Amino acid sequence: MGRRFYLVVGSSLVVATVTNIQNVGSIDHNLGNGIKMEIFKSGSRVTKKASSDYFTGTVWQDPIVEAPEPAQVRAIRVTFEPGARTAWHTHPLGQTLYVLSGTGLVGLRGEAPRIINSGDTVWIPPHEEHWHGATLTNSMCHIAIQESHEGSVANWLEHVSDEDYKVPDITAEKVYGELFK
């Protein structure tokens, strides 16, 4: 009987049974497919301005990873200037946002936007219509992580209206109320 190992890959649990543990040390890390580890040096890839087809306001994108198949992970650092935001969109396998700095908003269809801050992590389920971006007065930078499914990472919809953007009053006095009296 072999040893069983559990590994989470994307949103799947992979179970592997190893019957000859002595062969583990001889694993071909190249996997025989020509794919090798890559290091992208800081500053070696160009920051680009995001397309106005999918964003409102000024948004900057810095690629982190677009792993070759069979991997599906895609990650990008996105910086929103005050008032900037994505259009409505969905992801076939969901999306994780990790806020690096600033104060932002994330909105779901039919709901008021919610405030997100530096250090927050947001999980958005597959096919959930949503948007995210900065507040009117603060910039926000996050890492967006999603997986490709049949070559697609997102389904872009219409731009977020000013009515849907309805920025909550997040002034310090409003948020912390009694502390300012």
C-alpha positions in Angstrom: 0.0 0.0 0.0 1.4 3.4 -0.9 1.3 6.7 0.9 -1.5 9.1 0.0 -0.8 12.8 -0.5 -3.3 15.6 -0.8 -2.6 18.8 -2.8 -4.9 21.7 -3.6 -4.5 22.9 -7.2 -6.6 25.9 -8.0 -10.1 25.0 -6.8 -9.5 21.2 -7.0 -8.2 18.7 -4.5 -5.8 16.3 -6.1 -5.1 13.0 -4.3 -2.0 11.1 -5.3 -0.8 7.7 -4.0 2.9 7.0 -4.1 3.8 3.4 -4.0 7.6 3.6 -4.3 8.7 6.5 -2.1 12.3 5.9 -3.2 11.6 7.3 -6.6 10.3 10.7 -5.3 13.8 12.1 -5.3 14.2 11.5 -9.0 11.2 13.6 -10.1 11.8 15.4 -13.4 11.0 19.0 -12.4 10.8 19.9 -16.1 7.8 17.6 -16.4 9.1 16.7 -19.9 7.1 19.5 -21.5 9.8 22.1 -21.9 8.3 24.4 -19.2 10.9 25.6 -16.7 10.9 28.0 -13.8 11.1 31.7 -14.8 12.1 34.7 -12.8 10.8 38.1 -14.0 13.0 40.8 -12.5 11.4 43.8 -10.9 10.9 46.5 -13.6 11.4 44.1 -16.5 7.8 44.2 -17.6 6.1 47.4 -18.6 3.3 49.0 -16.6 0.3 49.6 -18.9 -2.7 51.9 -18.7 -5.9 49.8 -18.5 -8.3 49.9 -21.4 -11.2 52.3 -21.2 -13.3 49.5 -22.7 -13.2 47.8 -19.2 -12.4 50.6 -16.8 -13.6 54.0 -15.9 -10.9 56.5 -14.8 -7.2 56.0 -14.7 -6.1 52.5 -13.9 -2.6 51.0 -14.1 -1.8 47.3 -14.6 1.4 45.4 -13.7 1.5 41.7 -14.7 2.5 39.2 -12.0 2.0 35.9 -13.6 0.2 34.2 -16.5 1.3 30.6 -16.0 1.6 28.3 -19.0 -0.8 25.3 -19.3 -1.6 23.1 -17.6 -1.6 25.8 -14.9 -4.5 28.2 -15.1 -3.5 30.9 -12.6 -3.4 34.6 -13.7 -2.4 37.4 -11.4 -2.1 41.2 -11.9 -1.3 44.2 -9.7 -4.0 46.8 -10.4 -3.7 50.4 -9.2 -6.8 52.6 -9.3 -6.6 56.4 -9.1 -9.4 58.1 -7.1 -12.7 57.6 -8.7 -11.5 54.8 -11.0 -13.2 51.4 -11.2 -13.7 48.3 -13.3 -16.7 47.7 -15.5 -19.2 45.1 -14.4 -17.7 41.6 -15.0 -17.7 38.0 -14.0 -15.0 35.3 -13.7 -15.7 31.7 -14.8 -13.8 30.2 -11.8 -14.1 33.2 -9.4 -11.6 35.8 -8.3 -9.5 36.7 -5.3 -8.5 40.3 -4.6 -5.8 41.2 -2.0 -5.7 44.9 -1.2 -2.1 46.1 -1.0 -2.8 49.8 -0.2 -5.4 52.4 -0.1 -9.2 52.3 0.3 -11.5 50.9 -2.3 -14.9 49.5 -3.0 -16.3 46.3 -4.3 -19.9 46.1 -5.6 -22.2 43.2 -6.3 -25.3 43.5 -8.6 -28.2 44.9 -6.7 -26.2 45.7 -3.5 -24.5 48.8 -2.1 -20.7 48.9 -2.6 -18.6 47.6 0.3 -15.4 49.3 1.6 -12.2 47.4 1.3 -8.9 48.4 2.9 -5.2 47.6 2.8 -4.7 44.0 4.0 -8.3 42.9 3.1 -8.9 39.8 1.0 -12.0 39.4 -1.1 -13.3 36.2 -2.7 -15.8 36.6 -5.5 -17.5 33.3 -6.5 -17.7 32.1 -10.2 -20.1 34.0 -12.4 -20.9 36.7 -9.7 -21.5 40.0 -11.4 -19.3 42.6 -9.6 -17.0 45.5 -9.9 -14.1 47.0 -7.8 -12.1 50.2 -7.7 -11.0 53.2 -5.7 -13.2 55.6 -3.7 -13.7 59.1 -4.9 -11.0 60.5 -2.6 -8.5 57.6 -2.2 -6.5 55.5 -4.6 -6.4 51.7 -4.1 -4.0 49.0 -5.3 -4.8 45.3 -5.2 -3.6 42.0 -6.6 -6.3 40.3 -8.7 -5.9 36.5 -8.9 -8.1 34.4 -11.2 -7.9 31.2 -13.2 -8.4 30.7 -16.9 -11.2 28.5 -18.1 -11.3 27.5 -21.8 -9.0 30.5 -22.5 -11.1 33.1 -20.6 -10.4 34.8 -17.2 -13.3 37.3 -17.4 -16.5 38.2 -19.1 -16.8 42.0 -19.4 -20.2 43.6 -19.2 -21.3 47.3 -19.2 -19.6 50.2 -17.3 -20.6 50.8 -13.7 -23.0 53.8 -13.6 -22.6 56.7 -11.2 -25.8 55.4 -9.5 -24.3 51.9 -9.0 -21.0 53.5 -7.8 -22.9 55.3 -5.0 -19.8 55.8 -2.9 -20.5 55.4 0.8 -19.5 58.4 3.0 -16.1 57.1 4.2 -14.7 60.3 5.7 -12.9 59.5 9.0 -15.5 61.5 10.9 -18.4 59.4 9.5 -16.6 56.1 9.9 -15.2 56.8 13.4 -18.0 59.1 14.5 -17.8 59.5 18.3 -14.0 59.7 18.3 -14.2 63.1 16.6 -16.6 64.7 19.1 
